[in-house]
Amino acid sequence: MVGMHHDEGREEPPFLERLSEEAARSLHDLGGRRRFPSGAALFVEGDAAHEAVVLLSGTLKISVAAADGREVVLDVFEPGALVGELSVIDGRPRSATVSALEPVEVLVVAADRFNEYLDRQPQVLRLLLVDVISRFRTRVRHQLEFGAGDALGRVCARLVELVDRYGEPHGDAIVLRSPVTQSELAAWTGLSREAVVKALRALRRLGWIDSQARTITILDLDRLRQRAAG
């Protein structure tokens, strides 16, 4: 009943894992390691792009500011992800804010070095294209959810995505220890925090989940998937 499978937008391994040993070593040689505490912004929407970043440990969130000032979370990235490369390639300002959901370590590569690296490693360009397509598919799916899905369905969709990333089987259930807070979950679903709390309460009453602090126990993943699909 609680079988797990990868989300459609997460079939590809992270960027760093798909590089050849030589390409990965060359990239590491070009950059320097930096650590950021939880909550720190690595770069901010609208800033000039001076470097590309590879996440080595921890979790990052990608967010933008809505017209009314609310934060909208676009995605959450795990180790191995390449972040901020698009602005480095096209020279335009950052299109989103990237911040740490927990303490992170990253590889920072200066813009000029990263672009020279791509010139020397044309096979990496295809990997970047695959990443961009994957992110585009995810954003389109989320936009469809926002346009057609109700609050409960949106929350179920994000819980399913988080289970595919962080879920740990525990008997007949799945334990989900997520770095995403309820407020960030709300920003990721386009809902208010109150709406997310209400949805989680409804899911507990249905017997599909149990929750305590940031730990959610998934009791009926199949029902969650069905509800997420509408």
Secondary structure, DSSP 8 states (H G I E B T S, - for coil): -------GGG-S--HHHHS-HHHHHHHHHH-EEEEE-TT-EEE-TT----EEEEEEES-EEEEEE-TTS-EEEEEEE-TT-EESHHHHHH----SSEEEESS-EEEEEEEHHHHHHHHHH-HHHHHHHHHHHHHHHHHHHHHHHHHHH--HHHHHHHHHHHHHHHHEEEETTEEEEE-S--HHHHHHHHT--HHHHHHHHHHHHHHTSEEEETTEEEES-HHHHHHHHT-
